[in-house]
């Protein structure tokens, strides 16, 4: 019998979540539900990380803002 696997979603580490929540609490007006704008805001705020980490943080911030707007 083949077991069916259901994928729930993307898994993000605690450090990505912590950085994202810190930025949203500190600069709530800088971020929105738009990924590209959030990515540009992180560059403007001088987040010193790799491109991959910056994109993960921007994506999670987008998710946070979209959830709050509902």
N, C-alpha and C positions, 0 to 999 in steps of 0.2 A: 504494500500500500504506500502511495506517495503522500507525504505530509505537505500540506499547503502552508506557505509562510506568508504572513501578512506584514508588510512593512508599514510602520507607523509614521515615520518622518525622519528628518535629519537630526542627528545627535550632535550637540555642541558641548564643548567642554566648559567647566565651571569658570575658567579664566575668561573665555569669550563672553559668557553671560555677565560676569562681574564687570568687565570693562564696559560693556554695552549699557548696563544699568547705571553705572557711574556717569557715563557721558550724558545719558538721557536726563538724569537728575540734575547734573551740573549745568547743562546747556539745553533746556527743553525747547527753546525757540529755534535752535540751529538745525533740528532734525524733523523729518516728516515721513510720510509713507512712500517716498520715492527713493529707490536705491541709489540712483546716480547722484542725487543731491546729497544724500547722506555720505556717500563716498567722498564727494568734493569737500564736504564739511569736515570730515576727518583729516583730510590733507591740509585744510586751512587751519585746523586746530593743532596741527603738527604731531600727529600720532606716529611715534617712531617704532614701526613694526614692518614686517614683510608685507608684500602686496596681498598675499593669500590671507594673512591674519586681518589686514585692514578690510578686505572684502567680506570676510566672515562677520566681523564686528558690524559693518555697514548693513549687511543682510539681516542680522539679528535685531539691530536698531529699527530697521524697517518693519520687521515683524512685530516688535513691541508697539510702535506707533500705530500700525494698522489695527492691532487688537484694542488699543485704547480708544480709537476713533469709533469703534462699533458700539 
